[in-house]
Amino acid sequence: MDLAINALRFIANSALDVLPIAIFLFVFQRVVIGGPMPNRNRILIGFGFVIVGLGLFLVGLEQTLFPLGRLMAQQLTSPEFLMSDAANSVSILTWQDFYWVYIFAAAIGFSTAMAEPALIAVSMKANSVSAGAIGVTGLRVAVAIGVSVGVSLGCFRIITGLPLQYFITGVYLVVILQTAMAPKLIVPLAYDSGGVATSTVTVPLVTALGLGLAEAVPGRSPLLDGFGLVAFACLFPIISVLAYGQLAALRERVSTSNGDQRDTEQEENHAL
């Protein structure tokens, strides 16, 4: 019963959030563009689906994803799990002892990024616009690898307590250098990939993991250390997609060079 009441409450709140968007669109259509909204009934039905979907999605976050992230972080950082001798003090644990946390974070980052609907849609559009030059699976895997590395490194930052600005500054320097050297066609897509990688699936789990990890590790503050994982998950896909474009360009140059060499050998054979 409580679950149904919570679901109705979330749906009602979603309706209040979506209502200003709907009002603006209909008023803009009438006042600026002029005339009634085309396919009005279809659009209203779509708004209804959006409201119900958002409400149920928020219920799922509250009931499953956030508790799951905290639970996994608490279990992976418990002394009984990390050390064979549970009598040892937690204070002697070092960052190397949390290797299962890094592995779990990398796996969660990769799987959630691969399941992102926004990333799937952008990958299909990029494949269509580029006439197949950018592969759907290749782009998704490149983004997922970036999210995986970013989330894992973000968990390392939480465990060690190192300042966030050091990591962010270093990552931005790498992005700037890669932007200068990467093929120009891949740069805008790489920057957009960071945004689409942190959407409806990735953000709830990654945020819950960061907060749960900060609560479980002694000496860490959920407010100061628990947040920031989403920034890692957003920045590292830019690096991985730029690297994907650089590797593709390098492979093309190598194949072109080999092709030119073969053509030269064939011309020499013909001359002989």
BELWOPE-V927646 format. One record per residue. N is the residue number from 1. SS is DSSP state (@ for helix, = for strand, . for the rest). NEAR is the number of other C-alpha atoms within 8 Angstrom. Layout:
# BELWOPE-V927646
n=(N | N)
ss=(SS | SS)
near=(NEAR | NEAR)
This chain:
# BELWOPE-V927646
n=(1 | 2 | 3 | 4 | 5 | 6 | 7 | 8 | 9 | 10 | 11 | 12 | 13 | 14 | 15 | 16 | 17 | 18 | 19 | 20 | 21 | 22 | 23 | 24 | 25 | 26 | 27 | 28 | 29 | 30 | 31 | 32 | 33 | 34 | 35 | 36 | 37 | 38 | 39 | 40 | 41 | 42 | 43 | 44 | 45 | 46 | 47 | 48 | 49 | 50 | 51 | 52 | 53 | 54 | 55 | 56 | 57 | 58 | 59 | 60 | 61 | 62 | 63 | 64 | 65 | 66 | 67 | 68 | 69 | 70 | 71 | 72 | 73 | 74 | 75 | 76 | 77 | 78 | 79 | 80 | 81 | 82 | 83 | 84 | 85 | 86 | 87 | 88 | 89 | 90 | 91 | 92 | 93 | 94 | 95 | 96 | 97 | 98 | 99 | 100 | 101 | 102 | 103 | 104 | 105 | 106 | 107 | 108 | 109 | 110 | 111 | 112 | 113 | 114 | 115 | 116 | 117 | 118 | 119 | 120 | 121 | 122 | 123 | 124 | 125 | 126 | 127 | 128 | 129 | 130 | 131 | 132 | 133 | 134 | 135 | 136 | 137 | 138 | 139 | 140 | 141 | 142 | 143 | 144 | 145 | 146 | 147 | 148 | 149 | 150 | 151 | 152 | 153 | 154 | 155 | 156 | 157 | 158 | 159 | 160 | 161 | 162 | 163 | 164 | 165 | 166 | 167 | 168 | 169 | 170 | 171 | 172 | 173 | 174 | 175 | 176 | 177 | 178 | 179 | 180 | 181 | 182 | 183 | 184 | 185 | 186 | 187 | 188 | 189 | 190 | 191 | 192 | 193 | 194 | 195 | 196 | 197 | 198 | 199 | 200 | 201 | 202 | 203 | 204 | 205 | 206 | 207 | 208 | 209 | 210 | 211 | 212 | 213 | 214 | 215 | 216 | 217 | 218 | 219 | 220 | 221 | 222 | 223 | 224 | 225 | 226 | 227 | 228 | 229 | 230 | 231 | 232 | 233 | 234 | 235 | 236 | 237 | 238 | 239 | 240 | 241 | 242 | 243 | 244 | 245 | 246 | 247 | 248 | 249 | 250 | 251 | 252 | 253 | 254 | 255 | 256 | 257 | 258 | 259 | 260 | 261 | 262 | 263 | 264 | 265 | 266 | 267 | 268 | 269 | 270 | 271 | 272)
ss=(. | @ | @ | @ | @ | @ | @ | @ | @ | @ | @ | @ | @ | @ | @ | @ | @ | @ | @ | @ | @ | @ | @ | @ | @ | @ | @ | @ | @ | @ | @ | @ | @ | @ | . | . | . | . | . | @ | @ | @ | @ | @ | @ | @ | @ | @ | @ | @ | @ | @ | @ | @ | @ | @ | @ | @ | @ | @ | @ | @ | @ | @ | @ | @ | @ | @ | @ | @ | @ | @ | @ | @ | @ | @ | . | . | @ | @ | @ | @ | . | . | . | . | . | . | . | @ | @ | @ | . | . | @ | @ | @ | @ | @ | @ | @ | @ | @ | @ | @ | @ | @ | @ | @ | @ | @ | @ | @ | @ | . | . | @ | @ | @ | @ | @ | @ | @ | @ | @ | @ | @ | @ | @ | . | . | . | . | . | . | @ | @ | @ | @ | @ | @ | @ | @ | @ | @ | @ | @ | @ | @ | @ | @ | @ | @ | @ | @ | @ | @ | @ | @ | @ | . | . | . | @ | @ | @ | @ | @ | @ | @ | @ | @ | @ | @ | @ | @ | @ | @ | @ | @ | @ | . | . | @ | @ | @ | @ | @ | @ | @ | @ | @ | @ | @ | @ | @ | . | . | . | . | . | @ | @ | @ | @ | @ | @ | @ | @ | @ | @ | @ | @ | @ | @ | @ | . | . | . | . | . | . | . | . | . | . | . | . | @ | @ | @ | @ | @ | @ | @ | @ | @ | @ | @ | @ | @ | @ | @ | @ | @ | @ | @ | @ | @ | @ | @ | @ | @ | @ | @ | @ | @ | @ | @ | @ | @ | @ | @ | @ | @ | @ | @ | @ | @ | @ | @ | .)
near=(4 | 5 | 6 | 7 | 8 | 9 | 11 | 9 | 9 | 13 | 13 | 9 | 9 | 12 | 9 | 8 | 8 | 10 | 8 | 8 | 8 | 9 | 8 | 8 | 8 | 9 | 9 | 9 | 12 | 11 | 8 | 7 | 7 | 7 | 7 | 6 | 8 | 4 | 6 | 7 | 6 | 7 | 8 | 8 | 8 | 8 | 10 | 8 | 8 | 8 | 12 | 10 | 8 | 11 | 16 | 11 | 8 | 9 | 11 | 9 | 10 | 9 | 8 | 8 | 12 | 14 | 10 | 10 | 14 | 13 | 9 | 10 | 13 | 12 | 8 | 11 | 13 | 9 | 8 | 8 | 9 | 10 | 9 | 6 | 6 | 8 | 4 | 7 | 7 | 6 | 4 | 6 | 7 | 6 | 9 | 5 | 9 | 11 | 8 | 8 | 12 | 12 | 9 | 9 | 12 | 14 | 9 | 10 | 19 | 12 | 9 | 11 | 16 | 11 | 9 | 14 | 6 | 9 | 14 | 12 | 8 | 9 | 13 | 9 | 8 | 10 | 13 | 8 | 7 | 8 | 7 | 8 | 6 | 10 | 9 | 11 | 7 | 8 | 12 | 13 | 9 | 12 | 16 | 16 | 12 | 16 | 18 | 15 | 12 | 17 | 16 | 15 | 10 | 11 | 14 | 10 | 11 | 14 | 11 | 7 | 8 | 7 | 7 | 8 | 6 | 8 | 8 | 9 | 8 | 8 | 10 | 9 | 8 | 9 | 10 | 8 | 8 | 11 | 10 | 6 | 7 | 12 | 9 | 7 | 6 | 11 | 11 | 8 | 8 | 13 | 9 | 9 | 14 | 15 | 9 | 11 | 17 | 13 | 10 | 7 | 11 | 13 | 10 | 11 | 12 | 14 | 14 | 14 | 13 | 16 | 14 | 16 | 16 | 15 | 12 | 11 | 9 | 6 | 4 | 13 | 9 | 12 | 7 | 7 | 13 | 16 | 11 | 10 | 14 | 12 | 7 | 14 | 18 | 15 | 13 | 14 | 19 | 16 | 13 | 12 | 15 | 14 | 10 | 10 | 11 | 11 | 8 | 8 | 9 | 8 | 8 | 8 | 8 | 8 | 8 | 8 | 8 | 8 | 8 | 8 | 8 | 8 | 8 | 8 | 8 | 8 | 8 | 8 | 7 | 6 | 5 | 4)
